[in-house]
């Protein structure tokens, strides 16, 4: 783009309303063009100055004088207005009122985020408003909701400033953002780095040199040394090379909020079986946590998965799975042959076969799957019982 085109796109770029391709082009141009960067900074400074002006509230005496002037002096004057003049006067009043409210809305600091939850004992409370161009600091973990954008997790001792609803300046500490696909153009500025988002889950830590890490999706990291694209499970300390994401980078999230793990089970093929046919089940462990949640290694995990079978007469019994029941598996591990590792973008999926000898010979059968953990293995391991919703099949 030429500089003239960049100038036209600056307002939309500042508010995050520019499409992905133009956001990338404008961001790249600003990194290379000092003149356009100066214009962009001047525009943001002007908007910030307007937003920082306190709301003007006329005193009661001023309103009393206005009412007295309208109700008294104006009534004593006999002013004859023709129809065109009446229309013009009404239009002028309407324009003045709309202009007044537009200016007042522009000057009032806008709410750009809301505190959804905090760590116990934090002075920051759920429901607190985060305002545009106002520094927000939290001494403890906090979760913010960003309308039409996503959510933002803040580590303890973190300070941020929303320069626009889709542009954050990280003053210190660490954030983790979960940005919806529609939130493209979201930007985090951190010291020596600018992170532009394309719908993703990512974190930024400001501790000397900035560190950026991506759980899934894609971000563009721009700094003095150039531009770098990070994708799923990559991280970089700005100025260095990309490397695999380390679980240690996400440990603060695991320590700050309790993850949720769910178990689902179903048959993807059919709900009607011929007598003597096996039943193939798909069992999935899923979590909402960006930080790793661990299950035992596969050989230990399978015996802890139980199939609850309820026959046509309403009698229930338990079937267990051995290694011979495993048809296919899709999951990550922590280290070779290590524990099964889950996060929000990486579930554990197992295809298991139930032999016909374990099923009733005929009739409608209700099935569900449970997971019963064994002895405690450590803080990162899931240690609570799970149960899937039940479903029915028919054996003919």
N, C-alpha and C positions, 0 to 999 in steps of 0.2 A: 504493500500500500504506500501511496504518496502521503506526505505530511498532511495535506489538506483532507484526505479521506480519514486519516487517523483522528484529526480534530473533530470530525463529524461523529465518530464512534465513541469519543471519550465519555460523554454522559452515560450511555448505555453500558460501557465497560466499567465505569465507576459503580453503577448500581447492580451489576451482575446480570443485566438483561440482554447481553449480547450473545449470539449463538456461538457454538464451540469453535468453529473455524475462525471466525473473526476475533474471538477472544484470544485465541492463540496468536494470530497475526498482530493484533494490537499490542499484546504483551511482549512479543518478540521485538517489535519496532521500538517500544518504549525503552527496552534494555539497551538498544543500539543508538537511539537518537536523544541526545541531551536536551534539545530544544523542546521536543514533544513531551519528554519526561517532566521538564520544568512546567509546561502548561498543565499537565495532568496534576502535578502537585499543587499548583496554584489554585486549580479548580476545586480540589479536595479541601484545601485550606479554607477557601471561601465558604464552601458548604458547611464545613466544621464550625467556622466562626458564626454563621447564621444560626446553626443548631444550638450553639452554646448560649445564645442570648435568652435570658429568662423570659417567661410569659408575662406580657404586660396586662395588668389588671387595673382598669380605671377605678378611682375611688368613688364612694357613694355620692360624694358632693358633686363630682363631675356629672354623674348620671342625673342627679336632681336638677342641675342647671340645664342639661339637655332637655329634660322633660318640661321644665318650666318655660324654656324658650319655644319649644314646639307647641305646648298647650296654651301659652299666654300670648306672647308677642305675635306669633304667626296668626293666631285667631283674630287679633285686632286689625291685622292688615287685610284689606280686601284686594285679593289678587285674582284677576280673571285670566284663566289659562284656556287657550284653544285646545282642541283635541290633539293636534300634533305635539303641542308643547306638553300636554299631560302625559302622552306616551313617552316622549323624550325624558321627562322628569322621572317617570317610573323606571325607565330603563337605566337611567343614571344611578338611581338609588339601588337598584338590583345589582348593578355592576360594582358599586361601592361595597355593598354588603358581602358579595361573593369574594371580592378582592381582599376585604378585611379578614374573612375567615381563612382564605388561602394563605395569606401572609402569616397569620397566627399559627396555622397548622405547620407551616414550613419552619417557623422559628422554634416551635415546641420540640424538645428532645423526643425522638421517636423510640418506642419500645421495639427492639429487634430480636429479643430472646427472653425466655422466662426460665427461672430455676425450677426444674422438675423434682429433683431430689438431692440430698446432701448426706454427708457422713454424720453420724450422731454427734451432737455437741457443737456443730459448726454454727458460727454466728450468721452465716448465710442461710436463708430459710426458703423452703419451697414456695413458689408464687412470687418471689422477688423479681422485679423487672430489670432487664439489662437494657440500658439506653445507648443510643447512638453517640459515639465520640465521648463516652464517659468510661473511665478506667474501671474495670471490674476485677476485684482481687478476692481470692478465696484461700483461706489457710488450710482447708480440708477438701477432700474429693467432692465434686459437684457435677451434676448432670443438667445440661441446658437443652431446651427445645427451641429450634429455630423454625418459625412458620414457613412452610413451603420449601424448606431447605433440608432439614434433617435434625440430628442431635449432635451435641458436643459434650464430651467428657473432659473435665479439668482435673489434673493431678493436684495434690496439695501444694500450697505456696505458688500458685499460678496467677499471673496477671495478664489480662487481654484488653484490647480496645476494639470495638466494632467501628471501623471507619465508614463502612456502608453495611447494609444488611447481609451482603455476601463477601465482605472483605474484612479480615481480622488481622490485627497486629498483635503478635505474641511478644509481650514485654519480658516475661520470664516464666519458667516452669515448663509444663508439658500439656498438650491437648490431644484428644483422639476424636476424630470427626467421622460420623456416619452420614454421608451426603447422598440424598436420593438422586436418581438419574436426572430428574428435572432440576436439580440444583447445580447443574454444570456452570462453570464460571466462578465458583466459589474460590476465594484466594486467601491464603495465609501468608503474611509477611513476618519473617523471623530473622532479625539481624541481617545476616549475609545471604539469606535465601528467600525466594518467593515461590510458593507452592500453588499451582493452579490445578483445580480438580475437575475431573470428568465423570462424576458419579462413582463414589468409592468409599472404602473404609480405610482411613490412614491416620497416622500420628505424627506430631512434630514436637521435638524436644529442643529447648533453647538452653544450652549449657556450654558456654564457650562457642564452639562451632555448632551450628544447627544440625540435628539429625532428623531425617524423614524416613518413615517406614510405612509400607502398604500391606494391609491384610488381603484385600482384593480390589480390583478395579485398576485405575491408572491415574497418575498425577505427573505433572511436568514441574521439575525443580530447576529454577533458574538462579544462578549466582555469578560471582565474578569470574569463575573458571568456565562458565558456559552453561549449557542447558542439558538436562538429563531426564529421560522418561523412565519412571518406575512403574512396574506392574505387580501382579499377584506375588505376595510373600517375598518382596525385595525391600532393602533398606539402604540408606547411604548417609554418611556424614559428609556434609556439603564440602566440595573440594576433592573428595575421594571417588572411588569407584563403587558401583552398586555391588551388593553382596546379598546372600540369602538372609531373610528375616530371622532374627534370633528370638526365641520364646522369652528370653529375659527382658526384652524391650516391652513386653505386654504384662509383665508380672504386677505392675502397679494397678492395672485394671482388675486383675484376678484378686488382688488383696483388698480392693475397694468396693466391689459389688458381688453379690452372690449370683452365680450363673444359673440359668434354667436349662435343664436337659429333658428331652422328650423322647419317647420310644413309640415308633409306629410299626404296624405289621399288617400285611395284606397279601393277597395273591393277585399278580398282575395278569394271569392267564385266563382263568375261568372260575366261576363259583359252583359249577356242577361237575362232579367227578363220577366216572364209571367205577363200579365196584372192583377193587384190586389195583386202582391207579394210585400213585403217590401224589402228595400235595406239595407244591413248591411255594414257599413263603419268601417274601422280601421283608427283612427286618432292618429298620433304620434308627440310628441314634443321632439326634440333631440337637444343637444348642444355639442360643442367642448370643453367646459370649465371644467377643473378639480375642479374648485371652484363652490359652489352651485349657481344656478340660480333659483329664486322662481316664481311660478305662484300662483294665488289665490287658496284658498281651493276649493275642487271639486264642492261644491254647488254653489259657485260664478263663477267658471271657465266655467261650462257648458253653461250658458246663453251668455257668451262672445264668444262662438264658433258659427260661422254662415256657413250655406251651401248655396253656390251660384249655382242656377239651371238655365241652359239655355235650353229652350225647342227647338223642331225641327224647329220652325219658327224664332229662334234667339232671342227670348224675354227672359230676365233674371229676376229672382226674388230671394228673400232671405227666407230661412227656418231656424228657430232657434231650438235649442235642449233644452228640459227640462230634469228633472231627470228621467222621464219615458222612455226616449230614451236610457238610459245607459244600455247596456247588460253586460259589463265587464270592469274592470279597473285594471291597473297594474302600480303603481307608489309608490314613497316614499313621506313621508311628514316630515316637520320639527315640531316635537312634535305631540301629539295625536290630530287628526282632524285639524292639522295646514295646512299651505300653501303647495302646491305641490313643491317638491324639485327635481331639475334636476342636473345631472353632466354628464361628458363625458361617463361614464359607466352606468348611470341610467336614461333612458328615461322615459317619461310618455306615456302610451299607453291606448287608450280608444276605446272600441267597441260600436258603436252607431247605432241605428236602425232608418231608415227613412221610415215613413209610406207611403203606396201607394197613399194616398190622397194628398201627397205633390209632387208627380211625375206626369208628363204628362201621359195621358192614352196610348199613343203609340208613336213610333218613336225613333230617336237617341237623347240622352240627354247628355249635357256636364255638368260636376260637378266639383266644387272646394270648398275648405274649407278656411275660414279666421278666424283669432283670433283678436278681437278688445278689447284691455285692457281698463279697467275702470279707476277710479281715482288712482293717484299714491299712492303706499303703502310703499315705502321705497327704499333704494339704491340697495338691493339685488333682487328686483322684476323686471321682464321683463316688460318694459313699451312702447314697440313699436308694431305696427301692424304686423301680419304675414299672409302669404297667401301660400297655397299649389299649386303645379302644377295641372292643370285640367286633367280630363280623361273622357272618354265617356262610356256610357252604352246604351243598346237598350231595349226598352219596346215593347213587342209584344202582 
